[in-house]
Amino acid sequence: MCGKYVYHGAYIPDFNVTANDQAYNIEVKGFWDDRSIKKTASARTQEESEGEVIIIDSDLYGLLRSIRYYFTKIA
């Protein structure tokens, strides 16, 4: 797990995940402020060379929780 910082101008994701030889950088956003927007923009510029960036914000997190809830009810 990595820290939530832009280190010397380089983006460092919250999590790095590798699945089926594909690299994913996961960024979790609790809220959007100027720093968060700049960090996410930096992530998008580095995406091509360092793997796909997946951003999970509060809206997406809520949707994922709802989906998980309904799958547990029908499984």
Secondary structure, 3 states (H helix, E strand, C coil): CCCCCEECCEECCCEEEEECCEEEEEEECCCCCHHHHHHHHHHHHHHHHHCEEEEECHHHHHHHHHHHHHHHHHC
